[in-house]
Amino acid sequence: MSPFYQHKIIAITGATSGIGRALALQLLQKGAKVAICGRDENKLNEMRAEANNADLLCIQADISQEADCKQFIEQTVQQLGGIDVLINNAGISMRALFEEVDLKVLKQSMDINYWGTVYCCKYALPHILKSKGSIAGISSVAGYKGLPCRTGYSSSKFAMQGFLESLRIELLHRKVNVLWISPGFVASNIRNVALNADGKAQKETPLNEKGLMSAEECAHGILQAIEKRKRSLIMTFQGKLTVWMNTFFPSFVDRQVYKHFANEPDSPLK
C-alpha cells in the first residue's frame, strides 16, 4: 500500500453516499485524516458509526451556501490541522427538457455543482498553498459534451471544469495541482436523486445499474489520479471515445448522443 496518503488531511464534500463515501473509507484505511460534509445529519452519524475512526471528522454543511463552505473548511483546519487535498465531490443531477423545467432546477444545479466548488476552493486555497497539495473536482463527460435533458447538469460541469482549468494555470508554478475527474456511469444514487422538471427527486434511475463501475472502484481510480498529480482523468472507454470523437466529428456525436438518451426508459425526448 502506497504511503502517500498516510497522515494527509483530506477534505471531501458530499461524502455520505456513493463515490464520496467510498473515497472517505478508503482514505481512512490508508491512514489519512478525513473531513467530510453533508446536509443530512443522520447520514453523517451513520458514516461516523460505520467508519468508527477517530480520524474522521463529520460536519453538517450545505455547500450551495458560502457560509457553510467557509465553516466546513475552517473546522477542518482547526480540528485536523490543515488541508492537503480538497476533493469537490458533492453534486446533483437533473433530467428534464429545458422548455419544461422550472429554472430553479438549473440554479440549484449551478449552486451545488459549480458554486459549491468555488466556495470550498476559495477558503481552502491558502491552506493547500501552504501544504503544496491538490484540488480535485469530480466532474463528468457532461462537462465536455452537452447532454439533452441535462442542461442544468451539463452547464454546471462545464463551468466547474472551466473554473478548475483557470485555477490550475494560475497555480502552475506554485506547486499545487488541480485536476478534474470524469467517472462515467457509476453505481450510485445520483440518478435516483436527480431532479425532475419540478425540482423533485425522480427517485428511479433510467439506467440498468448492473455492470456499472462500483463506487469503490471509482474511488480507487480517483485516489491514484490525485497521487500521480494528473491533470484530468476520464475513467471509462465510452467517455474517452465520446470526448475524442466530439473533437473531430461533433455533428455525428450530437446525433449519437440524442439517440442514446432518446432510448432511455421514459425519456423526456420521446
C-alpha positions as CSV (number, residue, x, y, z in Angstrom):
1,M,0.0,0.0,0.0
2,S,1.4,3.4,-1.0
3,P,2.2,5.6,2.0
4,F,1.3,8.7,0.1
5,Y,-2.0,9.4,2.0
6,Q,-0.7,8.4,5.4
7,H,-1.2,11.4,7.8
8,K,-2.5,13.6,4.9
9,I,-5.5,15.8,5.7
10,I,-8.3,15.4,3.1
11,A,-11.5,17.4,2.9
12,I,-14.3,15.8,0.9
13,T,-17.7,17.4,0.1
14,G,-20.8,15.3,-0.2
15,A,-19.3,12.1,1.3
16,T,-22.3,10.4,2.9
17,S,-23.0,8.1,-0.1
18,G,-21.7,6.9,-3.4
19,I,-18.2,8.0,-4.6
20,G,-17.7,10.4,-1.7
21,R,-18.4,7.7,0.9
22,A,-16.1,5.2,-0.8
23,L,-13.3,7.9,-1.0
24,A,-13.6,8.6,2.7
25,L,-13.5,5.0,3.8
26,Q,-10.5,4.2,1.5
27,L,-8.6,7.2,2.7
28,L,-9.1,6.2,6.3
29,Q,-7.8,2.8,5.5
30,K,-4.7,4.4,4.0
31,G,-4.0,6.3,7.2
32,A,-5.3,9.7,6.2
33,K,-7.2,12.2,8.4
34,V,-10.6,12.9,6.6
35,A,-13.1,15.6,7.0
36,I,-16.4,15.1,5.2
37,C,-19.6,17.3,4.9
38,G,-23.1,16.6,4.0
39,R,-26.6,18.1,4.5
40,D,-28.2,15.1,6.3
41,E,-27.1,14.8,9.9
42,N,-28.5,11.2,10.1
43,K,-26.3,10.1,7.2
44,L,-23.3,11.8,8.8
45,N,-24.0,9.9,12.0
46,E,-24.2,6.7,10.0
47,M,-20.9,7.4,8.4
48,R,-19.3,8.2,11.8
49,A,-20.6,4.9,13.2
50,E,-19.6,2.8,10.1
51,A,-16.1,4.2,10.0
52,N,-15.6,4.0,13.8
53,N,-12.4,6.0,13.3
54,A,-11.2,9.0,15.3
55,D,-9.5,10.4,12.2
56,L,-12.9,11.0,10.6
57,L,-14.5,14.5,11.1
58,C,-18.1,14.8,10.1
59,I,-19.5,18.3,9.6
60,Q,-23.1,19.2,8.6
61,A,-23.0,21.7,5.7
62,D,-24.9,22.7,2.6
63,I,-22.3,23.5,0.0
64,S,-24.6,25.7,-2.0
65,Q,-24.2,28.2,0.9
66,E,-21.0,30.1,1.0
67,A,-21.1,30.4,4.8
68,D,-21.4,26.6,5.2
69,C,-18.4,26.1,2.9
70,K,-16.4,28.5,4.9
71,Q,-17.4,26.8,8.1
72,F,-16.5,23.4,6.7
73,I,-13.0,24.4,5.7
74,E,-12.4,26.4,8.9
75,Q,-13.5,23.5,11.2
76,T,-11.4,21.1,9.2
77,V,-8.3,23.3,9.6
78,Q,-9.0,23.9,13.3
79,Q,-9.6,20.3,14.3
80,L,-7.3,18.4,11.9
81,G,-4.5,21.0,11.5
82,G,-4.7,22.0,7.8
83,I,-5.7,20.6,4.4
84,D,-3.5,18.7,1.9
85,V,-6.2,17.7,-0.5
86,L,-9.7,19.1,-1.3
87,I,-12.0,16.8,-3.2
88,N,-15.0,18.6,-4.5
89,N,-17.3,15.6,-4.9
90,A,-20.8,16.9,-3.9
91,G,-23.1,17.1,-6.9
92,I,-26.6,16.9,-8.1
93,S,-28.1,15.9,-11.5
94,M,-31.3,16.6,-13.3
95,R,-33.4,15.2,-16.1
96,A,-36.0,17.3,-17.9
97,L,-36.5,19.2,-21.2
98,F,-35.4,22.8,-20.9
99,E,-38.7,24.0,-22.3
100,E,-40.5,22.3,-19.4
101,V,-38.1,22.7,-16.5
102,D,-38.5,25.1,-13.6
103,L,-35.5,27.5,-13.7
104,K,-34.9,26.8,-10.0
105,V,-33.6,23.4,-11.1
106,L,-30.8,24.9,-13.2
107,K,-30.0,27.4,-10.4
108,Q,-29.8,24.6,-7.8
109,S,-27.5,22.6,-10.2
110,M,-25.2,25.6,-10.5
111,D,-25.3,26.4,-6.8
112,I,-24.2,22.9,-5.8
113,N,-22.0,21.7,-8.7
114,Y,-20.3,25.0,-9.5
115,W,-20.6,27.5,-6.7
116,G,-20.0,24.8,-4.1
117,T,-16.7,24.0,-5.7
118,V,-15.8,27.7,-6.0
119,Y,-16.6,28.4,-2.4
120,C,-14.7,25.5,-1.0
121,C,-11.7,26.2,-3.2
122,K,-11.7,29.9,-2.1
123,Y,-11.4,29.1,1.6
124,A,-9.2,26.0,1.3
125,L,-6.7,27.5,-1.1
126,P,-4.4,29.3,1.5
127,H,-4.0,26.0,3.3
128,I,-3.4,24.0,0.2
129,L,-0.8,26.5,-1.0
130,K,0.9,26.1,2.4
131,S,0.9,22.2,2.0
132,K,1.6,22.3,-1.8
133,G,-1.3,19.9,-2.1
134,S,-4.1,19.2,-4.6
135,I,-7.5,20.3,-5.5
136,A,-9.8,17.8,-7.3
137,G,-13.2,18.1,-8.8
138,I,-15.5,15.2,-9.6
139,S,-16.9,16.2,-12.9
140,S,-18.5,14.3,-15.8
141,V,-18.3,13.7,-19.5
142,A,-21.3,16.1,-19.4
143,G,-18.6,18.7,-18.7
144,Y,-17.1,18.0,-22.1
145,K,-20.3,17.3,-24.1
146,G,-23.7,18.9,-23.6
147,L,-26.3,16.2,-22.8
148,P,-30.0,16.5,-23.7
149,C,-32.4,16.8,-20.8
150,R,-29.4,17.7,-18.6
151,T,-29.0,21.4,-19.4
152,G,-28.5,22.3,-15.8
153,Y,-26.1,19.4,-15.1
154,S,-24.0,19.9,-18.2
155,S,-23.7,23.6,-17.8
156,S,-22.7,23.3,-14.2
157,K,-20.0,20.8,-15.1
158,F,-18.7,22.9,-18.0
159,A,-18.5,25.8,-15.5
160,M,-16.7,23.6,-12.9
161,Q,-14.1,22.4,-15.4
162,G,-13.5,25.9,-16.8
163,F,-13.0,27.2,-13.3
164,L,-10.6,24.4,-12.3
165,E,-8.6,24.8,-15.5
166,S,-8.2,28.5,-15.0
167,L,-7.2,27.9,-11.4
168,R,-4.8,25.2,-12.5
169,I,-3.0,27.6,-14.8
170,E,-2.9,30.4,-12.2
171,L,-1.2,28.0,-9.8
172,L,1.1,26.4,-12.4
173,H,4.3,27.5,-10.7
174,R,3.2,27.3,-7.1
175,K,3.4,23.5,-6.7
176,V,-0.3,23.0,-6.3
177,N,-2.0,20.5,-8.5
178,V,-5.6,21.0,-9.8
179,L,-7.4,18.2,-11.6
180,W,-10.9,17.1,-12.6
181,I,-12.1,13.5,-12.9
182,S,-15.0,12.3,-15.1
183,P,-16.1,8.9,-13.7
184,G,-18.7,8.0,-16.3
185,F,-21.7,6.0,-15.1
186,V,-21.1,4.7,-11.6
187,A,-23.4,2.6,-9.5
188,S,-24.6,5.2,-7.0
189,N,-27.7,7.1,-6.0
190,I,-27.0,10.3,-8.1
191,R,-29.6,9.3,-10.7
192,N,-32.2,8.4,-8.1
193,V,-32.0,11.8,-6.5
194,A,-31.7,13.7,-9.9
195,L,-34.2,16.5,-10.1
196,N,-37.2,16.4,-12.5
197,A,-38.8,19.4,-14.2
198,D,-40.4,20.5,-10.9
199,G,-37.3,20.2,-8.8
200,K,-38.3,17.0,-7.1
201,A,-36.2,13.8,-6.9
202,Q,-37.0,11.5,-9.8
203,K,-36.5,8.5,-7.3
204,E,-36.0,6.0,-10.1
205,T,-32.9,5.7,-12.3
206,P,-33.3,5.3,-16.1
207,L,-30.2,3.1,-16.3
208,N,-29.7,-0.5,-15.6
209,E,-27.2,-0.3,-12.8
210,K,-25.9,-3.8,-13.3
211,G,-22.5,-3.9,-14.7
212,L,-21.6,-0.3,-13.9
213,M,-18.4,0.7,-12.2
214,S,-18.7,0.4,-8.5
215,A,-18.2,3.5,-6.3
216,E,-15.3,1.7,-4.6
217,E,-13.5,1.0,-8.0
218,C,-14.2,4.6,-9.0
219,A,-12.7,6.0,-5.7
220,H,-9.6,3.9,-6.2
221,G,-9.0,5.4,-9.6
222,I,-9.6,8.9,-8.3
223,L,-7.1,8.5,-5.5
224,Q,-4.5,7.2,-7.9
225,A,-5.0,10.2,-10.1
226,I,-4.6,12.6,-7.2
227,E,-1.5,10.8,-6.0
228,K,0.1,11.0,-9.5
229,R,-0.9,14.6,-9.8
230,K,-2.7,14.1,-13.1
231,R,-4.2,17.0,-15.0
232,S,-7.5,15.2,-15.7
233,L,-8.9,11.7,-15.9
234,I,-11.8,10.2,-17.9
235,M,-12.4,6.9,-16.4
236,T,-14.4,4.9,-19.0
237,F,-13.7,3.9,-22.6
238,Q,-17.1,5.3,-23.6
239,G,-16.3,8.6,-22.1
240,K,-12.9,8.8,-23.7
241,L,-14.3,7.9,-27.1
242,T,-17.1,10.5,-26.8
243,V,-14.7,13.3,-25.9
244,W,-12.3,12.3,-28.7
245,M,-14.9,11.9,-31.4
246,N,-16.6,15.1,-30.4
247,T,-13.4,17.0,-31.1
248,F,-13.3,15.8,-34.8
249,F,-16.9,14.7,-35.6
250,P,-19.2,16.9,-33.4
251,S,-22.3,16.7,-35.6
252,F,-22.1,12.9,-35.7
253,V,-21.7,12.8,-31.9
254,D,-24.7,15.1,-31.5
255,R,-26.9,12.6,-33.3
256,Q,-25.5,9.6,-31.4
257,V,-26.0,11.3,-28.0
258,Y,-29.5,12.2,-28.9
259,K,-30.2,8.7,-30.0
260,H,-28.7,7.3,-26.8
261,F,-30.8,9.5,-24.5
262,A,-34.0,9.1,-26.5
263,N,-33.8,5.4,-25.9
264,E,-33.7,5.7,-22.1
265,P,-36.8,4.4,-20.3
266,D,-39.4,7.2,-20.1
267,S,-37.1,9.6,-21.9
268,P,-38.3,13.2,-22.0
269,L,-37.2,13.3,-25.6
270,K,-39.9,10.9,-26.7
